[in-house]
């Protein structure tokens, strides 16, 4: 069974958001399985479904790196385990 995470990126649109997030995920050996993005009146929103099973980094390390990247980009980045998100919808 794969270990999936959901990455949500939100903030004012600018050049390089997808590239920065994708580059960081590649560095942390995270596979992007699905990606959706939209632009709503200048506000960028992206959802990524990623697999961290083969990464040598822990969920906590990946989450911290993405959160720090969000600060650098002046964007909000949330990282959650897919299992938790799925269970929230079953309550």
Backbone atoms as SQL, in Angstrom:
CREATE TABLE atoms (id INTEGER PRIMARY KEY, chain TEXT, resi INTEGER, resn TEXT, atom TEXT, x REAL, y REAL, z REAL);
INSERT INTO atoms VALUES
  (1, 'A', 1, 'UNK', 'N', 0.845, -1.197, 0.000),
  (2, 'A', 1, 'UNK', 'CA', 0.000, 0.000, 0.000),
  (3, 'A', 1, 'UNK', 'C', 0.880, 1.247, 0.000),
  (4, 'A', 2, 'UNK', 'N', 0.541, 2.203, -0.828),
  (5, 'A', 2, 'UNK', 'CA', 1.341, 3.413, -0.896),
  (6, 'A', 2, 'UNK', 'C', 1.020, 4.334, 0.274),
  (7, 'A', 3, 'UNK', 'N', 1.954, 5.182, 0.573),
  (8, 'A', 3, 'UNK', 'CA', 1.771, 6.171, 1.631),
  (9, 'A', 3, 'UNK', 'C', 1.563, 7.514, 0.949),
  (10, 'A', 4, 'UNK', 'N', 0.307, 7.941, 0.861),
  (11, 'A', 4, 'UNK', 'CA', -0.021, 9.138, 0.100),
  (12, 'A', 4, 'UNK', 'C', -0.242, 10.345, 1.009),
  (13, 'A', 5, 'UNK', 'N', 0.121, 11.501, 0.460),
  (14, 'A', 5, 'UNK', 'CA', -0.125, 12.772, 1.139),
  (15, 'A', 5, 'UNK', 'C', -0.856, 13.693, 0.171),
  (16, 'A', 6, 'UNK', 'N', -1.555, 14.662, 0.743),
  (17, 'A', 6, 'UNK', 'CA', -2.211, 15.697, -0.043),
  (18, 'A', 6, 'UNK', 'C', -1.542, 17.017, 0.296),
  (19, 'A', 7, 'UNK', 'N', -1.064, 17.698, -0.730),
  (20, 'A', 7, 'UNK', 'CA', -0.397, 18.988, -0.578),
  (21, 'A', 7, 'UNK', 'C', -1.313, 20.047, -1.180),
  (22, 'A', 8, 'UNK', 'N', -1.636, 21.063, -0.401),
  (23, 'A', 8, 'UNK', 'CA', -2.477, 22.163, -0.864),
  (24, 'A', 8, 'UNK', 'C', -1.654, 23.443, -0.821),
  (25, 'A', 9, 'UNK', 'N', -1.639, 24.167, -1.931),
  (26, 'A', 9, 'UNK', 'CA', -0.887, 25.423, -2.034),
  (27, 'A', 9, 'UNK', 'C', -1.879, 26.525, -2.384),
  (28, 'A', 10, 'UNK', 'N', -1.807, 27.641, -1.671),
  (29, 'A', 10, 'UNK', 'CA', -2.756, 28.726, -1.893),
  (30, 'A', 10, 'UNK', 'C', -2.087, 30.072, -1.662),
  (31, 'A', 11, 'UNK', 'N', -2.417, 31.036, -2.517),
  (32, 'A', 11, 'UNK', 'CA', -1.885, 32.389, -2.342),
  (33, 'A', 11, 'UNK', 'C', -1.986, 33.195, -3.618),
  (34, 'A', 12, 'UNK', 'N', -1.431, 34.386, -3.581),
  (35, 'A', 12, 'UNK', 'CA', -1.442, 35.276, -4.741),
  (36, 'A', 12, 'UNK', 'C', -0.586, 34.654, -5.840),
  (37, 'A', 13, 'UNK', 'N', -1.115, 34.621, -7.051),
  (38, 'A', 13, 'UNK', 'CA', -0.423, 34.003, -8.177),
  (39, 'A', 13, 'UNK', 'C', 0.868, 34.737, -8.515),
  (40, 'A', 14, 'UNK', 'N', 1.872, 33.969, -8.871),
  (41, 'A', 14, 'UNK', 'CA', 3.157, 34.510, -9.326),
  (42, 'A', 14, 'UNK', 'C', 3.881, 33.436, -10.128),
  (43, 'A', 15, 'UNK', 'N', 4.859, 33.799, -10.855),
  (44, 'A', 15, 'UNK', 'CA', 5.647, 32.871, -11.667),
  (45, 'A', 15, 'UNK', 'C', 6.464, 31.948, -10.757),
  (46, 'A', 16, 'UNK', 'N', 6.487, 30.661, -11.076),
  (47, 'A', 16, 'UNK', 'CA', 7.408, 29.729, -10.423),
  (48, 'A', 16, 'UNK', 'C', 6.858, 28.903, -9.279),
  (49, 'A', 17, 'UNK', 'N', 5.581, 29.031, -8.970),
  (50, 'A', 17, 'UNK', 'CA', 5.027, 28.286, -7.833),
  (51, 'A', 17, 'UNK', 'C', 5.110, 26.780, -8.084),
  (52, 'A', 18, 'UNK', 'N', 4.577, 26.333, -9.209),
  (53, 'A', 18, 'UNK', 'CA', 4.561, 24.900, -9.522),
  (54, 'A', 18, 'UNK', 'C', 5.993, 24.372, -9.601),
  (55, 'A', 19, 'UNK', 'N', 6.874, 25.125, -10.226),
  (56, 'A', 19, 'UNK', 'CA', 8.274, 24.707, -10.354),
  (57, 'A', 19, 'UNK', 'C', 8.943, 24.559, -8.987),
  (58, 'A', 20, 'UNK', 'N', 8.716, 25.507, -8.089),
  (59, 'A', 20, 'UNK', 'CA', 9.349, 25.457, -6.767),
  (60, 'A', 20, 'UNK', 'C', 8.854, 24.264, -5.956),
  (61, 'A', 21, 'UNK', 'N', 7.549, 24.049, -5.962),
  (62, 'A', 21, 'UNK', 'CA', 6.985, 22.933, -5.194),
  (63, 'A', 21, 'UNK', 'C', 7.427, 21.601, -5.795),
  (64, 'A', 22, 'UNK', 'N', 7.368, 21.476, -7.108),
  (65, 'A', 22, 'UNK', 'CA', 7.773, 20.241, -7.779),
  (66, 'A', 22, 'UNK', 'C', 9.252, 19.932, -7.558),
  (67, 'A', 23, 'UNK', 'N', 10.076, 20.948, -7.610),
  (68, 'A', 23, 'UNK', 'CA', 11.513, 20.766, -7.388),
  (69, 'A', 23, 'UNK', 'C', 11.789, 20.268, -5.977),
  (70, 'A', 24, 'UNK', 'N', 11.113, 20.851, -4.990),
  (71, 'A', 24, 'UNK', 'CA', 11.300, 20.409, -3.608),
  (72, 'A', 24, 'UNK', 'C', 10.831, 18.965, -3.448),
  (73, 'A', 25, 'UNK', 'N', 9.683, 18.621, -4.013),
  (74, 'A', 25, 'UNK', 'CA', 9.185, 17.248, -3.901),
  (75, 'A', 25, 'UNK', 'C', 10.158, 16.267, -4.545),
  (76, 'A', 26, 'UNK', 'N', 10.729, 16.632, -5.679),
  (77, 'A', 26, 'UNK', 'CA', 11.713, 15.776, -6.337),
  (78, 'A', 26, 'UNK', 'C', 12.939, 15.578, -5.442),
  (79, 'A', 27, 'UNK', 'N', 13.408, 16.652, -4.836),
  (80, 'A', 27, 'UNK', 'CA', 14.567, 16.583, -3.938),
  (81, 'A', 27, 'UNK', 'C', 14.303, 15.626, -2.770),
  (82, 'A', 28, 'UNK', 'N', 13.065, 15.587, -2.305),
  (83, 'A', 28, 'UNK', 'CA', 12.695, 14.724, -1.179),
  (84, 'A', 28, 'UNK', 'C', 12.157, 13.362, -1.640),
  (85, 'A', 29, 'UNK', 'N', 12.360, 13.045, -2.928),
  (86, 'A', 29, 'UNK', 'CA', 12.012, 11.741, -3.496),
  (87, 'A', 29, 'UNK', 'C', 10.521, 11.420, -3.361),
  (88, 'A', 30, 'UNK', 'N', 9.696, 12.448, -3.571),
  (89, 'A', 30, 'UNK', 'CA', 8.243, 12.314, -3.491),
  (90, 'A', 30, 'UNK', 'C', 7.688, 12.264, -4.917),
  (91, 'A', 31, 'UNK', 'N', 6.840, 11.283, -5.177),
  (92, 'A', 31, 'UNK', 'CA', 6.237, 11.134, -6.502),
  (93, 'A', 31, 'UNK', 'C', 4.895, 11.852, -6.561),
  (94, 'A', 32, 'UNK', 'N', 4.731, 12.729, -7.533),
  (95, 'A', 32, 'UNK', 'CA', 3.459, 13.417, -7.745),
  (96, 'A', 32, 'UNK', 'C', 2.580, 12.494, -8.588),
  (97, 'A', 33, 'UNK', 'N', 1.441, 12.088, -8.030),
  (98, 'A', 33, 'UNK', 'CA', 0.543, 11.166, -8.732),
  (99, 'A', 33, 'UNK', 'C', -0.601, 11.893, -9.436),
  (100, 'A', 34, 'UNK', 'N', -1.009, 13.025, -8.896),
  (101, 'A', 34, 'UNK', 'CA', -2.087, 13.803, -9.521),
  (102, 'A', 34, 'UNK', 'C', -1.924, 15.250, -9.089),
  (103, 'A', 35, 'UNK', 'N', -2.306, 16.152, -9.971),
  (104, 'A', 35, 'UNK', 'CA', -2.185, 17.580, -9.665),
  (105, 'A', 35, 'UNK', 'C', -3.344, 18.325, -10.310),
  (106, 'A', 36, 'UNK', 'N', -3.931, 19.210, -9.543),
  (107, 'A', 36, 'UNK', 'CA', -4.999, 20.082, -10.038),
  (108, 'A', 36, 'UNK', 'C', -4.658, 21.495, -9.591),
  (109, 'A', 37, 'UNK', 'N', -4.852, 22.436, -10.475),
  (110, 'A', 37, 'UNK', 'CA', -4.611, 23.827, -10.097),
  (111, 'A', 37, 'UNK', 'C', -5.623, 24.722, -10.786),
  (112, 'A', 38, 'UNK', 'N', -5.841, 25.854, -10.163),
  (113, 'A', 38, 'UNK', 'CA', -6.752, 26.829, -10.750),
  (114, 'A', 38, 'UNK', 'C', -6.316, 28.224, -10.319),
  (115, 'A', 39, 'UNK', 'N', -6.795, 29.196, -11.061),
  (116, 'A', 39, 'UNK', 'CA', -6.543, 30.596, -10.748),
  (117, 'A', 39, 'UNK', 'C', -7.904, 31.270, -10.642),
  (118, 'A', 40, 'UNK', 'N', -8.189, 31.822, -9.457),
  (119, 'A', 40, 'UNK', 'CA', -9.471, 32.495, -9.227),
  (120, 'A', 40, 'UNK', 'C', -9.210, 33.954, -8.899),
  (121, 'A', 41, 'UNK', 'N', -9.437, 34.825, -9.861),
  (122, 'A', 41, 'UNK', 'CA', -9.262, 36.263, -9.688),
  (123, 'A', 41, 'UNK', 'C', -7.903, 36.600, -9.065),
  (124, 'A', 42, 'UNK', 'N', -6.850, 36.020, -9.626),
  (125, 'A', 42, 'UNK', 'CA', -5.493, 36.296, -9.165),
  (126, 'A', 42, 'UNK', 'C', -5.045, 35.470, -7.984),
  (127, 'A', 43, 'UNK', 'N', -5.910, 34.589, -7.477),
  (128, 'A', 43, 'UNK', 'CA', -5.570, 33.735, -6.336),
  (129, 'A', 43, 'UNK', 'C', -5.287, 32.327, -6.846),
  (130, 'A', 44, 'UNK', 'N', -4.074, 31.844, -6.622),
  (131, 'A', 44, 'UNK', 'CA', -3.621, 30.539, -7.097),
  (132, 'A', 44, 'UNK', 'C', -3.968, 29.472, -6.064),
  (133, 'A', 45, 'UNK', 'N', -4.530, 28.355, -6.530),
  (134, 'A', 45, 'UNK', 'CA', -4.828, 27.213, -5.660),
  (135, 'A', 45, 'UNK', 'C', -4.385, 25.944, -6.382),
  (136, 'A', 46, 'UNK', 'N', -3.635, 25.091, -5.679),
  (137, 'A', 46, 'UNK', 'CA', -3.162, 23.842, -6.269),
  (138, 'A', 46, 'UNK', 'C', -3.308, 22.715, -5.250),
  (139, 'A', 47, 'UNK', 'N', -3.777, 21.575, -5.740),
  (140, 'A', 47, 'UNK', 'CA', -3.882, 20.364, -4.928),
  (141, 'A', 47, 'UNK', 'C', -3.012, 19.303, -5.587),
  (142, 'A', 48, 'UNK', 'N', -2.220, 18.622, -4.787),
  (143, 'A', 48, 'UNK', 'CA', -1.364, 17.560, -5.310),
  (144, 'A', 48, 'UNK', 'C', -1.566, 16.301, -4.478),
  (145, 'A', 49, 'UNK', 'N', -1.712, 15.175, -5.148),
  (146, 'A', 49, 'UNK', 'CA', -1.727, 13.880, -4.488),
  (147, 'A', 49, 'UNK', 'C', -0.354, 13.275, -4.737),
  (148, 'A', 50, 'UNK', 'N', 0.353, 12.974, -3.663),
  (149, 'A', 50, 'UNK', 'CA', 1.736, 12.520, -3.774),
  (150, 'A', 50, 'UNK', 'C', 1.953, 11.224, -3.009),
  (151, 'A', 51, 'UNK', 'N', 2.938, 10.445, -3.448),
  (152, 'A', 51, 'UNK', 'CA', 3.296, 9.196, -2.797),
  (153, 'A', 51, 'UNK', 'C', 4.678, 9.374, -2.165),
  (154, 'A', 52, 'UNK', 'N', 4.767, 9.137, -0.845),
  (155, 'A', 52, 'UNK', 'CA', 6.046, 9.299, -0.138),
  (156, 'A', 52, 'UNK', 'C', 6.631, 7.956, 0.285),
  (157, 'A', 53, 'UNK', 'N', 6.036, 6.859, -0.168),
  (158, 'A', 53, 'UNK', 'CA', 6.457, 5.521, 0.257),
  (159, 'A', 53, 'UNK', 'C', 7.938, 5.248, -0.009),
  (160, 'A', 54, 'UNK', 'N', 8.439, 5.682, -1.152),
  (161, 'A', 54, 'UNK', 'CA', 9.826, 5.381, -1.533),
  (162, 'A', 54, 'UNK', 'C', 10.816, 6.458, -1.097),
  (163, 'A', 55, 'UNK', 'N', 10.332, 7.493, -0.443),
  (164, 'A', 55, 'UNK', 'CA', 11.213, 8.563, 0.025),
  (165, 'A', 55, 'UNK', 'C', 11.978, 8.105, 1.259),
  (166, 'A', 56, 'UNK', 'N', 13.235, 8.499, 1.349),
  (167, 'A', 56, 'UNK', 'CA', 14.010, 8.181, 2.549),
  (168, 'A', 56, 'UNK', 'C', 13.721, 9.185, 3.673),
  (169, 'A', 57, 'UNK', 'N', 12.903, 10.188, 3.365),
  (170, 'A', 57, 'UNK', 'CA', 12.550, 11.217, 4.343),
  (171, 'A', 57, 'UNK', 'C', 11.208, 10.876, 5.003),
  (172, 'A', 58, 'UNK', 'N', 11.059, 11.308, 6.237),
  (173, 'A', 58, 'UNK', 'CA', 9.818, 11.058, 6.967),
  (174, 'A', 58, 'UNK', 'C', 8.742, 12.056, 6.541),
  (175, 'A', 59, 'UNK', 'N', 7.498, 11.709, 6.851),
  (176, 'A', 59, 'UNK', 'CA', 6.384, 12.628, 6.605),
  (177, 'A', 59, 'UNK', 'C', 6.662, 13.979, 7.259),
  (178, 'A', 60, 'UNK', 'N', 7.141, 13.961, 8.494),
  (179, 'A', 60, 'UNK', 'CA', 7.413, 15.211, 9.233),
  (180, 'A', 60, 'UNK', 'C', 8.467, 16.063, 8.536),
  (181, 'A', 61, 'UNK', 'N', 9.519, 15.422, 8.026),
  (182, 'A', 61, 'UNK', 'CA', 10.573, 16.173, 7.327),
  (183, 'A', 61, 'UNK', 'C', 10.042, 16.798, 6.038),
  (184, 'A', 62, 'UNK', 'N', 9.243, 16.039, 5.305),
  (185, 'A', 62, 'UNK', 'CA', 8.672, 16.547, 4.057),
  (186, 'A', 62, 'UNK', 'C', 7.706, 17.692, 4.349),
  (187, 'A', 63, 'UNK', 'N', 6.866, 17.511, 5.357),
  (188, 'A', 63, 'UNK', 'CA', 5.900, 18.548, 5.732),
  (189, 'A', 63, 'UNK', 'C', 6.623, 19.831, 6.151),
  (190, 'A', 64, 'UNK', 'N', 7.661, 19.704, 6.949),
  (191, 'A', 64, 'UNK', 'CA', 8.416, 20.887, 7.393),
  (192, 'A', 64, 'UNK', 'C', 9.066, 21.607, 6.211),
  (193, 'A', 65, 'UNK', 'N', 9.639, 20.850, 5.293),
  (194, 'A', 65, 'UNK', 'CA', 10.278, 21.459, 4.118),
  (195, 'A', 65, 'UNK', 'C', 9.252, 22.214, 3.273),
  (196, 'A', 66, 'UNK', 'N', 8.079, 21.623, 3.079),
  (197, 'A', 66, 'UNK', 'CA', 7.031, 22.288, 2.296),
  (198, 'A', 66, 'UNK', 'C', 6.482, 23.514, 3.011),
  (199, 'A', 67, 'UNK', 'N', 6.317, 23.428, 4.309),
  (200, 'A', 67, 'UNK', 'CA', 5.839, 24.577, 5.087),
  (201, 'A', 67, 'UNK', 'C', 6.842, 25.725, 5.002),
  (202, 'A', 68, 'UNK', 'N', 8.124, 25.400, 5.107),
  (203, 'A', 68, 'UNK', 'CA', 9.171, 26.432, 4.979),
  (204, 'A', 68, 'UNK', 'C', 9.171, 27.046, 3.587),
  (205, 'A', 69, 'UNK', 'N', 8.969, 26.213, 2.569),
  (206, 'A', 69, 'UNK', 'CA', 8.899, 26.728, 1.203),
  (207, 'A', 69, 'UNK', 'C', 7.723, 27.683, 1.063),
  (208, 'A', 70, 'UNK', 'N', 6.595, 27.344, 1.673),
  (209, 'A', 70, 'UNK', 'CA', 5.437, 28.229, 1.646),
  (210, 'A', 70, 'UNK', 'C', 5.773, 29.604, 2.191),
  (211, 'A', 71, 'UNK', 'N', 6.513, 29.639, 3.289),
  (212, 'A', 71, 'UNK', 'CA', 6.929, 30.924, 3.866),
  (213, 'A', 71, 'UNK', 'C', 7.818, 31.701, 2.904),
  (214, 'A', 72, 'UNK', 'N', 8.756, 31.001, 2.274),
  (215, 'A', 72, 'UNK', 'CA', 9.657, 31.646, 1.310),
  (216, 'A', 72, 'UNK', 'C', 8.887, 32.227, 0.125),
  (217, 'A', 73, 'UNK', 'N', 7.838, 31.537, -0.298),
  (218, 'A', 73, 'UNK', 'CA', 7.048, 31.972, -1.455),
  (219, 'A', 73, 'UNK', 'C', 5.911, 32.919, -1.079),
  (220, 'A', 74, 'UNK', 'N', 5.740, 33.185, 0.220),
  (221, 'A', 74, 'UNK', 'CA', 4.596, 33.952, 0.730),
  (222, 'A', 74, 'UNK', 'C', 3.275, 33.292, 0.324),
  (223, 'A', 75, 'UNK', 'N', 3.253, 31.961, 0.433),
  (224, 'A', 75, 'UNK', 'CA', 2.076, 31.156, 0.102),
  (225, 'A', 75, 'UNK', 'C', 1.734, 30.301, 1.328),
  (226, 'A', 76, 'UNK', 'N', 0.498, 29.828, 1.371),
  (227, 'A', 76, 'UNK', 'CA', 0.105, 28.857, 2.397),
  (228, 'A', 76, 'UNK', 'C', 0.270, 27.461, 1.786),
  (229, 'A', 77, 'UNK', 'N', 1.005, 26.600, 2.475),
  (230, 'A', 77, 'UNK', 'CA', 1.131, 25.210, 2.033),
  (231, 'A', 77, 'UNK', 'C', 0.739, 24.316, 3.198),
  (232, 'A', 78, 'UNK', 'N', -0.268, 23.460, 2.942),
  (233, 'A', 78, 'UNK', 'CA', -0.722, 22.497, 3.943),
  (234, 'A', 78, 'UNK', 'C', -0.384, 21.102, 3.441),
  (235, 'A', 79, 'UNK', 'N', 0.025, 20.239, 4.364),
  (236, 'A', 79, 'UNK', 'CA', 0.373, 18.861, 4.019),
  (237, 'A', 79, 'UNK', 'C', -0.356, 17.934, 4.987),
  (238, 'A', 80, 'UNK', 'N', -1.114, 17.003, 4.429),
  (239, 'A', 80, 'UNK', 'CA', -1.859, 16.058, 5.257),
  (240, 'A', 80, 'UNK', 'C', -1.713, 14.653, 4.690),
  (241, 'A', 81, 'UNK', 'N', -1.767, 13.671, 5.566),
  (242, 'A', 81, 'UNK', 'CA', -1.788, 12.289, 5.101),
  (243, 'A', 81, 'UNK', 'C', -3.153, 12.015, 4.489),
  (244, 'A', 82, 'UNK', 'N', -3.169, 11.363, 3.352),
  (245, 'A', 82, 'UNK', 'CA', -4.440, 11.098, 2.666),
  (246, 'A', 82, 'UNK', 'C', -5.367, 10.264, 3.552),
  (247, 'A', 83, 'UNK', 'N', -4.803, 9.335, 4.264),
  (248, 'A', 83, 'UNK', 'CA', -5.586, 8.470, 5.139),
  (249, 'A', 83, 'UNK', 'C', -6.426, 9.291, 6.137),
  (250, 'A', 84, 'UNK', 'N', -5.839, 10.340, 6.682),
  (251, 'A', 84, 'UNK', 'CA', -6.553, 11.187, 7.648),
  (252, 'A', 84, 'UNK', 'C', -7.669, 11.964, 6.953),
  (253, 'A', 85, 'UNK', 'N', -7.367, 12.501, 5.775),
  (254, 'A', 85, 'UNK', 'CA', -8.374, 13.251, 5.018),
  (255, 'A', 85, 'UNK', 'C', -9.541, 12.336, 4.663),
  (256, 'A', 86, 'UNK', 'N', -9.237, 11.121, 4.196),
  (257, 'A', 86, 'UNK', 'CA', -10.300, 10.171, 3.852),
  (258, 'A', 86, 'UNK', 'C', -11.154, 9.837, 5.067),
  (259, 'A', 87, 'UNK', 'N', -10.516, 9.643, 6.213),
  (260, 'A', 87, 'UNK', 'CA', -11.258, 9.304, 7.432),
  (261, 'A', 87, 'UNK', 'C', -12.125, 10.452, 7.929),
  (262, 'A', 88, 'UNK', 'N', -11.708, 11.687, 7.707),
  (263, 'A', 88, 'UNK', 'CA', -12.502, 12.842, 8.113),
  (264, 'A', 88, 'UNK', 'C', -13.835, 12.862, 7.375),
  (265, 'A', 89, 'UNK', 'N', -13.845, 12.384, 6.152),
  (266, 'A', 89, 'UNK', 'CA', -15.065, 12.371, 5.354),
  (267, 'A', 89, 'UNK', 'C', -16.009, 11.230, 5.739),
  (268, 'A', 90, 'UNK', 'N', -15.507, 10.297, 6.534),
  (269, 'A', 90, 'UNK', 'CA', -16.333, 9.168, 6.989),
  (270, 'A', 90, 'UNK', 'C', -16.979, 9.423, 8.337),
  (271, 'A', 91, 'UNK', 'N', -16.677, 10.523, 8.962),
  (272, 'A', 91, 'UNK', 'CA', -17.220, 10.825, 10.295),
  (273, 'A', 91, 'UNK', 'C', -18.634, 11.335, 10.185);
